[in-house]
Amino acid sequence: MASQILVPMDDSEHAGQALEYALDNFPDADVSVLHVVGVPSPMMGEAMGLALADNLEEAAAERADPVFERAREIATDRDREINTMVGIGHPARNIIDRAENYDTIVLGAHGADRSRAMHRFLVGNVAGTVSKRAPIPVVIVR
């Protein structure tokens, strides 16, 4: 049975559903929520903003706070606790790099609505990339 679950989250509905799934279907596991900031964009907006921050870790944590607040609410509704961590850079790479420390990855089928073609080109499909490259089982929640 899985004892360590990684749930990458952004501010999308599917990400919240993935956390709900993980908490409901792995009741005895430790669940860690990862939010990745500094995602490349056509104009390098978020990544550039982080690069210009005086304290990179503090700026990244600040940007992750709303996602973690939502994650904690979901966990509290299920009388569960979660761990949180912030990644910086490309989401799929962050997830795959951390995968060896977990038994299963549970993530939403689609991230936040960033449907612009250039963004999809730069970032790619995170769920698809993770499911192809992760060295552990991946559950994709719709």
GIGI-V747208 format. One record per pair of residues at least 4 apart in sequence whose C-alpha atoms are under 8 Angstrom apart, sorted by the first residue. I is the first residue (numbers start at 1). GAP is how many residues later the second one is. D is the distance in Angstrom with one decimal. If there is no record, write none. Layout:
BEGIN
<<I | GAP | D> <I | GAP | D>>
END
This chain:
BEGIN
<<2 | 24 | 7.2> <2 | 27 | 6.4> <2 | 101 | 5.4> <2 | 102 | 6.7> <3 | 23 | 7.9> <3 | 25 | 6.8> <3 | 26 | 4.2> <3 | 27 | 6.0> <3 | 99 | 7.8> <3 | 100 | 6.6> <4 | 25 | 5.5> <4 | 26 | 5.0> <4 | 27 | 6.1> <4 | 28 | 7.7> <4 | 97 | 7.7> <4 | 98 | 4.9> <4 | 99 | 5.3> <4 | 100 | 6.9> <5 | 17 | 7.4> <5 | 24 | 6.5> <5 | 25 | 6.1> <5 | 26 | 4.8> <5 | 27 | 6.2> <5 | 97 | 5.7> <5 | 98 | 6.0> <5 | 99 | 5.2> <5 | 100 | 5.9> <5 | 101 | 7.1> <6 | 25 | 6.1> <6 | 26 | 5.0> <6 | 27 | 6.1> <6 | 28 | 7.1> <6 | 93 | 7.6> <6 | 96 | 6.4> <6 | 98 | 6.4> <6 | 99 | 4.8> <6 | 100 | 6.3> <7 | 11 | 7.1> <7 | 12 | 6.2> <7 | 15 | 7.5> <7 | 24 | 7.1> <7 | 25 | 6.0> <7 | 26 | 4.8> <7 | 27 | 6.1> <7 | 98 | 5.9> <7 | 99 | 5.0> <7 | 100 | 5.7> <8 | 7 | 7.3> <8 | 25 | 5.6> <8 | 26 | 4.5> <8 | 27 | 5.9> <8 | 28 | 7.9> <8 | 87 | 7.1> <8 | 97 | 7.9> <8 | 98 | 7.3> <8 | 99 | 5.8> <9 | 6 | 5.1> <9 | 7 | 7.2> <9 | 10 | 7.9> <9 | 24 | 6.5> <9 | 25 | 6.0> <9 | 26 | 5.3> <9 | 27 | 7.9> <9 | 58 | 7.1> <9 | 98 | 7.2> <9 | 99 | 7.8> <10 | 5 | 6.1> <10 | 25 | 6.0> <10 | 26 | 7.6> <10 | 57 | 6.3> <10 | 101 | 6.5> <10 | 102 | 6.5> <11 | 4 | 6.9> <11 | 5 | 7.8> <11 | 56 | 5.9> <11 | 100 | 7.6> <11 | 101 | 5.9> <12 | 4 | 6.7> <12 | 98 | 7.6> <12 | 99 | 5.5> <12 | 100 | 4.4> <12 | 101 | 7.3> <13 | 4 | 6.3> <13 | 98 | 7.9> <13 | 99 | 7.7> <14 | 4 | 6.1> <14 | 93 | 7.8> <14 | 94 | 4.5> <14 | 95 | 6.3> <14 | 96 | 6.1> <14 | 97 | 6.7> <14 | 127 | 6.9> <14 | 128 | 6.1> <15 | 4 | 6.4> <15 | 92 | 6.2> <15 | 93 | 4.6> <15 | 94 | 7.9> <15 | 95 | 7.7> <15 | 96 | 6.8> <16 | 4 | 6.3> <16 | 54 | 8.0> <16 | 55 | 7.1> <16 | 58 | 7.6> <16 | 92 | 7.7> <17 | 4 | 6.1> <17 | 91 | 6.9> <17 | 124 | 6.8> <17 | 125 | 7.4> <18 | 4 | 6.2> <18 | 88 | 6.0> <18 | 89 | 5.2> <18 | 90 | 5.2> <18 | 122 | 7.5> <18 | 123 | 5.4> <18 | 124 | 7.8> <19 | 4 | 6.1> <19 | 52 | 7.4> <19 | 55 | 7.6> <19 | 87 | 7.4> <19 | 88 | 7.6> <20 | 4 | 6.0> <20 | 54 | 6.8> <20 | 55 | 7.7> <21 | 4 | 5.8> <21 | 85 | 7.9> <21 | 120 | 7.5> <22 | 4 | 5.6> <22 | 5 | 8.0> <22 | 9 | 7.5> <22 | 84 | 6.4> <23 | 4 | 5.9> <23 | 8 | 7.3> <23 | 52 | 7.2> <23 | 55 | 7.4> <23 | 57 | 7.4> <24 | 54 | 7.9> <30 | 52 | 7.0> <30 | 53 | 7.8> <31 | 50 | 7.7> <31 | 51 | 5.3> <31 | 52 | 6.3> <32 | 50 | 5.6> <32 | 51 | 4.5> <32 | 52 | 5.6> <32 | 53 | 7.4> <33 | 35 | 7.7> <33 | 38 | 7.6> <33 | 49 | 6.9> <33 | 50 | 6.0> <33 | 51 | 4.8> <33 | 52 | 6.3> <34 | 50 | 6.0> <34 | 51 | 5.0> <34 | 52 | 5.7> <34 | 53 | 6.8> <34 | 61 | 7.9> <35 | 29 | 6.2> <35 | 32 | 7.3> <35 | 33 | 7.9> <35 | 49 | 7.9> <35 | 50 | 6.6> <35 | 51 | 5.1> <35 | 52 | 6.0> <36 | 28 | 7.7> <36 | 50 | 5.7> <36 | 51 | 4.3> <36 | 52 | 5.3> <36 | 53 | 6.6> <36 | 54 | 7.2> <36 | 55 | 5.6> <36 | 58 | 7.3> <37 | 9 | 7.5> <37 | 10 | 7.7> <37 | 23 | 6.2> <37 | 26 | 7.1> <37 | 27 | 7.2> <37 | 49 | 7.3> <37 | 50 | 6.2> <37 | 51 | 5.0> <37 | 52 | 6.1> <37 | 53 | 8.0> <37 | 54 | 7.9> <38 | 8 | 5.2> <38 | 9 | 4.1> <38 | 10 | 7.7> <38 | 12 | 6.4> <38 | 22 | 7.8> <38 | 50 | 5.5> <38 | 51 | 5.0> <38 | 52 | 7.3> <39 | 7 | 6.4> <39 | 8 | 6.0> <39 | 49 | 7.7> <39 | 50 | 5.4> <39 | 51 | 5.6> <39 | 52 | 7.0> <39 | 84 | 7.4> <40 | 4 | 5.6> <40 | 5 | 7.7> <40 | 6 | 7.2> <40 | 7 | 6.0> <40 | 49 | 7.4> <40 | 50 | 7.1> <40 | 79 | 7.6> <40 | 82 | 6.5> <40 | 83 | 6.6> <41 | 4 | 6.3> <41 | 5 | 7.3> <41 | 6 | 7.6> <41 | 77 | 7.7> <41 | 78 | 5.6> <41 | 81 | 6.9> <41 | 82 | 7.8> <42 | 76 | 6.1> <42 | 77 | 6.2> <42 | 80 | 7.7> <44 | 4 | 5.4> <45 | 4 | 6.1> <46 | 4 | 6.3> <47 | 4 | 6.2> <47 | 42 | 7.6> <48 | 4 | 6.3> <49 | 4 | 6.4> <50 | 6 | 6.1> <50 | 9 | 6.5> <50 | 10 | 7.0> <51 | 5 | 7.0> <53 | 6 | 6.5> <55 | 4 | 6.2> <56 | 4 | 6.1> <57 | 4 | 6.1> <58 | 4 | 6.1> <59 | 4 | 6.4> <60 | 4 | 6.3> <60 | 26 | 7.0> <60 | 27 | 8.0> <60 | 28 | 7.2> <61 | 4 | 6.2> <61 | 25 | 6.4> <64 | 4 | 6.2> <64 | 22 | 6.8> <65 | 4 | 5.9> <66 | 4 | 6.3> <67 | 4 | 6.2> <68 | 4 | 6.0> <68 | 16 | 6.9> <69 | 4 | 6.3> <70 | 4 | 6.4> <71 | 4 | 6.2> <72 | 4 | 5.9> <72 | 9 | 7.5> <72 | 10 | 7.0> <73 | 4 | 6.1> <74 | 4 | 6.7> <75 | 4 | 6.2> <75 | 5 | 4.9> <75 | 6 | 5.9> <75 | 7 | 6.8> <76 | 4 | 5.7> <76 | 5 | 7.0> <87 | 4 | 7.7> <87 | 7 | 6.3> <88 | 6 | 7.5> <89 | 4 | 8.0> <89 | 5 | 7.2> <90 | 4 | 6.2> <90 | 33 | 7.1> <91 | 4 | 6.2> <91 | 32 | 8.0> <91 | 35 | 6.7> <92 | 4 | 6.1> <92 | 34 | 5.1> <92 | 35 | 7.6> <92 | 37 | 6.4> <92 | 38 | 5.8> <93 | 4 | 5.9> <94 | 4 | 6.4> <95 | 4 | 6.1> <95 | 35 | 7.2> <96 | 4 | 7.9> <96 | 34 | 6.4> <96 | 37 | 7.1> <96 | 38 | 5.4> <96 | 39 | 7.7> <98 | 4 | 7.6> <99 | 4 | 7.8> <99 | 5 | 7.8> <99 | 6 | 7.4> <99 | 35 | 6.6> <99 | 36 | 6.9> <99 | 37 | 6.7> <100 | 35 | 7.0> <100 | 36 | 7.2> <102 | 34 | 7.7> <103 | 33 | 6.3> <103 | 34 | 7.1> <104 | 32 | 5.9> <104 | 33 | 5.1> <104 | 34 | 5.8> <104 | 35 | 7.4> <105 | 31 | 7.3> <105 | 32 | 6.4> <105 | 33 | 4.7> <105 | 34 | 6.1> <106 | 32 | 5.9> <106 | 33 | 4.7> <106 | 34 | 6.0> <106 | 35 | 7.2> <107 | 20 | 6.9> <107 | 31 | 7.7> <107 | 32 | 6.4> <107 | 33 | 5.2> <107 | 34 | 6.1> <108 | 19 | 7.1> <108 | 32 | 5.6> <108 | 33 | 4.8> <108 | 34 | 6.1> <109 | 18 | 5.9> <109 | 31 | 5.5> <109 | 32 | 5.5> <109 | 33 | 5.3> <110 | 15 | 8.0> <110 | 17 | 7.1> <110 | 32 | 7.8> <111 | 15 | 7.9> <114 | 5 | 6.8> <114 | 6 | 7.6> <115 | 4 | 7.1> <115 | 5 | 6.8> <116 | 4 | 6.5> <117 | 4 | 6.2> <118 | 4 | 6.2> <119 | 4 | 5.9> <119 | 5 | 7.5> <120 | 4 | 4.8> <120 | 5 | 6.9> <124 | 5 | 7.7> <125 | 4 | 6.1> <126 | 4 | 6.0> <127 | 4 | 6.0> <127 | 13 | 7.0> <128 | 4 | 6.3> <129 | 4 | 6.1> <130 | 4 | 5.3> <130 | 8 | 7.6> <131 | 6 | 7.9> <131 | 7 | 5.7> <134 | 4 | 7.4>>
END
